[in-house]
Amino acid sequence: MYKGVESSYFLGVRIDKHTSDTALANIQNILDEKPETGNIAPVYFVNVHSIFLALQHHSLMEQLNYSALTLADGSGLHWAGKLLGEPVVENLNGTDFTPKVLNLAEKNGKSVYLLGAKESVLNRTISNIEQQFPSLKIAGFHHGYFNAEDEAGIIEDINRSEADILLVGMGSPIQEDWIWRNKEKLKARIGFAVGGLFDFLSGEFPRAPLWMRRSGLEWLYRFFNDPSSKWKRIFVEIPIFLPLIILAHFLPKRIS
């Protein structure tokens, strides 16, 4: 956990009490610190799916709890926070928050490396980022479909690029584990696990209308647009998660 940050624990998973402004200030501090070779600071976005996975995989629980920042992502945590009496300060989902990080990087002359997605999606993502942030330096990129034999070469390419920020979009828990396993090898200052960000930035998948996002209903839009991969989150994970949160409220010593 990064210094000066208060946190809550939802079923054992740490959630930092950040606003967009305080999160960006912490990220700025990390970028401004004297570089330490092989000491990347992991930043993870945590939602109901992340917590559900962490309850099944102790390694992910550890990675989330000992990362530099864990940012609350999604309306599910908003509801859970109310039930626990630990309100989530702000929804900092990666799709909306990461462009703010890119804006910060552009203003401060920092560079970014993108890792993940299909090559065609990644190319469109880079094109759209260059249009939105014309002065941002994209130090390098690599698609996410590689095997273990390619990993050392990809790490070498990231380090050779001298990127300050690494965005890894390979889905949970693969992306979190990849950053964590390689945190002592990567020379970038900070690494974000960004999930499906590249799919949205490229236009591969559409965002929900603004009114749905503001109403906390983006999850419903995503389900109807991609039911085959989202049904388990809606019909399995949430029905398990919410009763556990209620139990945690009444039996905190046993559940949380």
C-alpha positions as CSV (number, residue, x, y, z in Angstrom):
1,M,0.0,0.0,0.0
2,Y,1.3,3.4,-0.9
3,K,2.0,5.8,1.9
4,G,-0.7,8.1,3.3
5,V,-3.6,6.1,1.9
6,E,-6.6,4.9,4.0
7,S,-8.1,1.6,3.0
8,S,-11.1,-0.6,3.6
9,Y,-11.2,-4.4,3.3
10,F,-14.0,-6.1,1.4
11,L,-14.0,-9.8,2.2
12,G,-10.3,-9.5,2.9
13,V,-9.4,-7.5,-0.3
14,R,-8.0,-4.1,0.2
15,I,-9.7,-1.1,-1.4
16,D,-8.0,2.3,-1.1
17,K,-10.2,5.3,-0.3
18,H,-9.2,7.4,-3.3
19,T,-10.9,10.1,-5.3
20,S,-9.7,10.6,-8.8
21,D,-7.6,13.6,-7.6
22,T,-5.9,11.8,-4.7
23,A,-5.2,8.7,-6.9
24,L,-3.6,10.9,-9.6
25,A,-1.6,12.7,-6.9
26,N,-0.2,9.4,-5.7
27,I,0.6,8.3,-9.2
28,Q,2.4,11.6,-9.8
29,N,4.4,11.0,-6.7
30,I,5.4,7.5,-7.9
31,L,6.5,8.9,-11.3
32,D,8.5,11.7,-9.6
33,E,10.4,9.4,-7.3
34,K,14.0,8.5,-8.0
35,P,13.9,5.4,-10.3
36,E,14.9,2.1,-8.7
37,T,15.8,-0.5,-11.3
38,G,13.4,-3.4,-11.2
39,N,10.9,-1.9,-8.8
40,I,7.7,-1.3,-10.7
41,A,4.7,-0.1,-8.6
42,P,1.6,-2.2,-9.4
43,V,-1.8,-0.5,-9.6
44,Y,-4.9,-2.7,-9.7
45,F,-8.6,-1.9,-10.4
46,V,-10.7,-4.0,-8.0
47,N,-14.4,-4.9,-8.7
48,V,-16.7,-7.7,-7.6
49,H,-15.1,-10.1,-10.1
50,S,-11.7,-9.4,-8.7
51,I,-12.8,-10.1,-5.2
52,F,-14.6,-13.3,-6.3
53,L,-11.3,-14.4,-8.0
54,A,-9.2,-13.4,-4.9
55,L,-11.4,-15.6,-2.7
56,Q,-10.5,-18.5,-4.9
57,H,-6.9,-17.7,-5.4
58,H,-4.8,-16.7,-2.4
59,S,-2.0,-15.4,-4.7
60,L,-4.3,-12.8,-6.2
61,M,-5.5,-11.8,-2.8
62,E,-1.9,-11.2,-1.8
63,Q,-1.1,-9.3,-5.0
64,L,-4.1,-7.0,-4.6
65,N,-3.4,-6.3,-0.9
66,Y,0.3,-5.5,-1.4
67,S,0.1,-3.5,-4.6
68,A,0.9,0.3,-4.7
69,L,-2.7,1.3,-5.2
70,T,-6.0,-0.6,-5.4
71,L,-8.8,1.4,-7.0
72,A,-12.5,0.8,-6.5
73,D,-14.1,-0.2,-9.8
74,G,-17.9,-0.6,-10.4
75,S,-21.3,-0.1,-8.8
76,G,-21.1,-3.5,-7.0
77,L,-18.5,-2.1,-4.6
78,H,-20.6,1.0,-4.2
79,W,-23.5,-1.1,-3.0
80,A,-21.2,-3.3,-0.8
81,G,-19.6,-0.3,0.8
82,K,-23.0,1.0,1.9
83,L,-23.9,-2.4,3.4
84,L,-20.6,-2.5,5.3
85,G,-20.7,1.1,6.4
86,E,-17.5,1.6,4.4
87,P,-18.7,3.8,1.5
88,V,-16.6,3.8,-1.7
89,V,-15.4,7.4,-2.3
90,E,-15.5,7.3,-6.1
91,N,-15.9,4.8,-8.9
92,L,-12.4,4.7,-10.5
93,N,-13.0,2.1,-13.2
94,G,-10.0,1.7,-15.5
95,T,-11.9,2.7,-18.7
96,D,-12.6,6.2,-17.4
97,F,-9.6,6.6,-15.1
98,T,-6.7,5.4,-17.3
99,P,-7.2,8.3,-19.8
100,K,-6.7,10.7,-16.9
101,V,-3.4,8.9,-16.3
102,L,-2.5,9.3,-20.0
103,N,-3.4,13.0,-19.7
104,L,-1.1,13.3,-16.7
105,A,1.7,11.5,-18.6
106,E,1.3,13.8,-21.6
107,K,1.5,17.0,-19.5
108,N,4.6,15.7,-17.6
109,G,6.5,14.3,-20.6
110,K,6.2,10.7,-19.4
111,S,6.0,7.7,-21.8
112,V,3.8,4.7,-21.9
113,Y,4.1,1.1,-23.2
114,L,1.0,-1.0,-24.1
115,L,0.9,-4.8,-23.6
116,G,-2.2,-6.8,-24.4
117,A,-5.1,-7.5,-26.8
118,K,-5.0,-8.7,-30.4
119,E,-2.6,-6.9,-32.7
120,S,-5.4,-5.3,-34.8
121,V,-7.1,-4.0,-31.6
122,L,-3.8,-2.7,-30.2
123,N,-3.1,-0.8,-33.4
124,R,-6.5,0.9,-33.3
125,T,-6.0,1.7,-29.7
126,I,-2.7,3.4,-30.3
127,S,-4.1,5.3,-33.2
128,N,-7.0,6.6,-31.0
129,I,-4.6,7.4,-28.1
130,E,-2.4,9.4,-30.5
131,Q,-5.4,11.4,-31.7
132,Q,-6.6,12.2,-28.1
133,F,-3.1,12.8,-26.7
134,P,-1.0,14.0,-29.6
135,S,2.0,14.9,-27.4
136,L,2.1,11.6,-25.4
137,K,5.1,9.5,-26.2
138,I,4.2,5.9,-26.8
139,A,7.4,4.1,-26.1
140,G,6.4,0.7,-27.4
141,F,3.7,-2.0,-27.6
142,H,3.2,-5.7,-27.9
143,H,0.0,-7.8,-28.4
144,G,-1.1,-10.0,-25.5
145,Y,-1.0,-13.4,-27.3
146,F,2.4,-14.7,-26.4
147,N,3.8,-17.8,-24.7
148,A,6.2,-18.3,-21.9
149,E,9.2,-18.5,-24.3
150,D,8.4,-14.9,-25.5
151,E,8.2,-13.4,-22.0
152,A,11.9,-12.5,-21.5
153,G,12.1,-10.8,-24.9
154,I,8.9,-8.7,-24.1
155,I,10.3,-7.6,-20.8
156,E,13.6,-6.7,-22.5
157,D,11.6,-4.7,-25.1
158,I,9.7,-2.8,-22.3
159,N,12.9,-2.0,-20.5
160,R,14.7,-1.0,-23.6
161,S,11.8,1.4,-24.4
162,E,12.5,3.3,-21.1
163,A,8.7,3.6,-20.7
164,D,7.6,5.3,-17.4
165,I,4.1,3.7,-17.4
166,L,3.1,0.2,-18.4
167,L,-0.5,-0.7,-19.3
168,V,-1.2,-4.5,-19.2
169,G,-4.5,-5.6,-20.6
170,M,-4.8,-9.4,-20.5
171,G,-7.8,-10.0,-18.2
172,S,-7.9,-11.0,-14.6
173,P,-6.1,-12.7,-12.9
174,I,-3.5,-13.1,-15.6
175,Q,-2.6,-9.4,-15.9
176,E,-2.2,-8.9,-12.2
177,D,-0.1,-12.0,-11.8
178,W,2.1,-11.0,-14.8
179,I,2.9,-7.6,-13.4
180,W,3.5,-9.1,-9.9
181,R,5.7,-11.9,-11.1
182,N,7.9,-9.6,-13.1
183,K,7.8,-6.5,-10.8
184,E,11.5,-6.9,-10.0
185,K,12.5,-7.2,-13.7
186,L,10.5,-4.3,-15.1
187,K,12.1,-0.9,-15.1
188,A,8.9,1.2,-15.7
189,R,7.9,3.2,-12.7
190,I,4.3,2.1,-12.5
191,G,2.3,-0.7,-14.0
192,F,-1.5,-0.7,-14.5
193,A,-3.6,-3.9,-14.9
194,V,-6.3,-2.4,-17.3
195,G,-8.4,-5.4,-18.3
196,G,-10.5,-4.7,-21.4
197,L,-9.4,-1.1,-21.7
198,F,-7.9,-1.6,-25.2
199,D,-11.1,-3.1,-26.5
200,F,-12.9,0.1,-25.5
201,L,-10.3,2.6,-26.6
202,S,-10.0,0.9,-30.0
203,G,-13.8,0.9,-30.5
204,E,-13.9,-2.9,-30.6
205,F,-16.5,-2.8,-27.9
206,P,-18.9,0.2,-27.4
207,R,-19.2,2.0,-24.1
208,A,-22.6,2.2,-22.4
209,P,-24.5,5.5,-22.9
210,L,-23.5,8.2,-20.5
211,W,-26.8,8.0,-18.5
212,M,-26.2,4.3,-17.8
213,R,-22.7,4.9,-16.6
214,R,-23.8,7.7,-14.3
215,S,-26.6,5.5,-13.0
216,G,-24.3,2.6,-12.3
217,L,-25.8,0.4,-14.9
218,E,-22.9,-0.1,-17.3
219,W,-22.6,-3.7,-16.1
220,L,-26.1,-4.3,-17.6
221,Y,-25.1,-2.8,-20.9
222,R,-22.0,-5.0,-21.1
223,F,-24.0,-8.1,-20.3
224,F,-26.5,-7.5,-23.1
225,N,-23.6,-6.8,-25.5
226,D,-21.5,-9.8,-24.5
227,P,-23.7,-12.3,-22.6
228,S,-21.6,-15.3,-23.3
229,S,-18.6,-14.0,-21.2
230,K,-20.6,-11.9,-18.7
231,W,-23.4,-14.2,-17.6
232,K,-21.3,-15.8,-14.8
233,R,-20.5,-12.5,-13.2
234,I,-24.2,-11.5,-13.2
235,F,-25.9,-14.8,-12.3
236,V,-23.2,-16.5,-10.2
237,E,-20.7,-14.1,-8.7
238,I,-23.0,-11.2,-7.6
239,P,-25.6,-13.6,-6.0
240,I,-22.7,-15.1,-4.0
241,F,-20.9,-11.9,-3.3
242,L,-23.8,-9.9,-1.9
243,P,-24.8,-12.5,0.8
244,L,-21.2,-12.7,1.8
245,I,-21.1,-8.9,2.2
246,I,-24.2,-9.0,4.4
247,L,-22.7,-11.8,6.5
248,A,-19.5,-9.7,6.8
249,H,-21.6,-6.9,8.2
250,F,-23.1,-9.0,10.9
251,L,-20.2,-11.4,11.5
252,P,-17.1,-9.3,10.8
253,K,-14.7,-11.4,12.8
254,R,-15.6,-14.5,10.9
255,I,-16.1,-13.2,7.3
256,S,-14.1,-10.1,6.7
